[in-house]
Amino acid sequence: MSAFATILIGGVFHAAVLFLVAAGLQLVFGVQKIVNLACGSFYALGAYFGITFLTLAEMHGVPHWLMLPVLILAGILLGAIGPPIERLLRSVYGRDESFALLLTFALVLMFQDVFRFFWGANPRSLDNGYLIYGTLRLGDFSVPVYNLLVILAAILAAVGVGAFLQKTNYGRLLRATAENRGMAEALGVNVRSVYSVVFTAGAVLGTVAGALVVPTAAASLDMAIEFVIEAFAVVVIGGLGSMRGALAGALIVGLIRALAVVIYPEFEVLAIYVIVIAVLLFRPTGLFGTQTT
């Protein structure tokens, strides 16, 4: 029972972080029709900056127990990179998807050099703090409270994004723009402003995810590529453009990975792509995707 609970919590924790990145990817694609390869770089940027921001906060006397809100704030502040990058992407709107793929991949390479310039080539990590909130114990089972807080934060983000898209007037404008950009413009919607907001929101989801993971893992130059691959696995499984798909895909990938690590670690990555291949063969649009014409 203890081993099962450990696998479950570990898988759901990884799924929570994955969901935030995949949700940003889905949001940008759903409205702007751009497959943003740079989402992994936003995740890595959040991790690096989260370490720096938290270190500075502690130097200025911020209590250790405020680690979680400080990391979330670090990710939110990085949203400032969204508008200028979105402005760069305007040159590929309405063109073949390959242009957006090439441009966002170029951003990945550029961010790699940015990380190397500011933080060096060696991995960076926090010296302490992972257990600052203590450990929850139930019999033989124990789990760091921080993991549960990150899972809760991801749940709140999912509920918040869903409520924003479904219940607010601006959310309706986003969905209208996603359905028919030309009609939205004809009705007076400032599509450029909508695109800037959407891309910034997607970037913030990625940077917050990266900031939240740093107490549990080191920030490294490879993490952007590694995580964007997992995020695309989530998108393929769940369905491109579907928030429900992002949630379901993240849970599947997170739980499968956690199970594989315990049972047969060498199968960790392969297990995910076996599922991806199966989905592509039997349901190419993903679990919650819809066929486009």
Order of alpha helices (4+ residues) and beta strands (2+ residues): alpha-alpha-alpha-alpha-alpha-beta-beta-alpha-alpha-alpha-alpha-alpha-alpha-alpha
